[in-house]
Amino acid sequence: MLLDGTLVCAAGSIPPGGSVEFTVVVDTDSDIEPGTLLLNEVEATTSTDDSDPTNNSDDAPTTVIDLADLAVV
């Protein structure tokens, strides 16, 4: 779900030390050159006590690839 330009994903219950992986595929504007680095940022929140809130966010660069979506009919 998009909320004010932010993708929100529900992960359900994650046990201490556990992890969840999401794969997100997006289309970029055509004026963004292939090879451009975009920064993906993630933040996890909880309504319960968290013994280590320092590990609730991360970021990773993602490289834009050149992929045409073209069909000839």
C-alpha positions in Angstrom: 0.0 0.0 0.0 1.3 3.5 -0.8 0.9 6.1 2.0 2.0 9.6 1.2 4.6 8.3 -1.3 5.9 5.6 1.1 5.4 1.9 0.4 3.9 0.2 3.6 4.1 -3.6 3.9 2.7 -5.5 6.8 5.2 -8.2 8.0 3.0 -9.7 10.7 4.7 -11.1 13.8 8.4 -11.4 13.6 10.2 -13.3 16.5 13.2 -11.8 18.2 16.2 -12.3 15.9 13.9 -13.1 12.9 13.7 -11.3 9.6 11.4 -10.7 6.7 12.3 -10.1 3.1 10.2 -8.1 0.6 10.9 -7.8 -3.1 9.8 -4.6 -4.7 9.9 -3.9 -8.4 9.3 -0.4 -9.7 9.3 1.5 -13.0 11.3 4.7 -13.1 10.9 7.7 -15.2 12.4 7.3 -18.6 14.9 10.2 -18.0 16.7 8.3 -15.2 19.8 6.9 -16.9 20.6 3.2 -16.5 23.4 2.8 -13.9 21.9 5.5 -11.7 22.1 4.5 -8.0 18.8 4.9 -6.0 18.9 4.5 -2.3 16.3 2.1 -0.8 15.5 2.9 2.9 13.5 0.7 5.3 12.3 1.2 8.8 10.5 -1.3 11.0 8.1 -0.3 13.7 6.2 -2.1 16.4 3.5 -1.5 18.9 5.2 -3.7 21.4 8.4 -3.3 23.4 11.6 -3.7 21.4 14.8 -4.7 23.3 17.0 -3.3 20.5 15.6 -0.5 18.5 19.0 0.2 16.9 18.4 -2.5 14.3 15.1 -1.3 13.0 16.3 0.5 10.0 18.6 0.0 7.0 19.4 1.2 3.6 20.9 -0.3 0.4 21.8 1.2 -3.0 19.9 -0.2 -6.0 21.2 0.2 -9.6 18.7 1.3 -12.3 18.8 -1.2 -15.2 17.8 -0.7 -18.8 14.8 -2.8 -19.6 12.4 -2.0 -22.3 8.7 -2.9 -22.1 7.8 -3.1 -25.8 5.4 -5.2 -27.8 5.0 -5.3 -31.5 1.5 -6.3 -32.6 
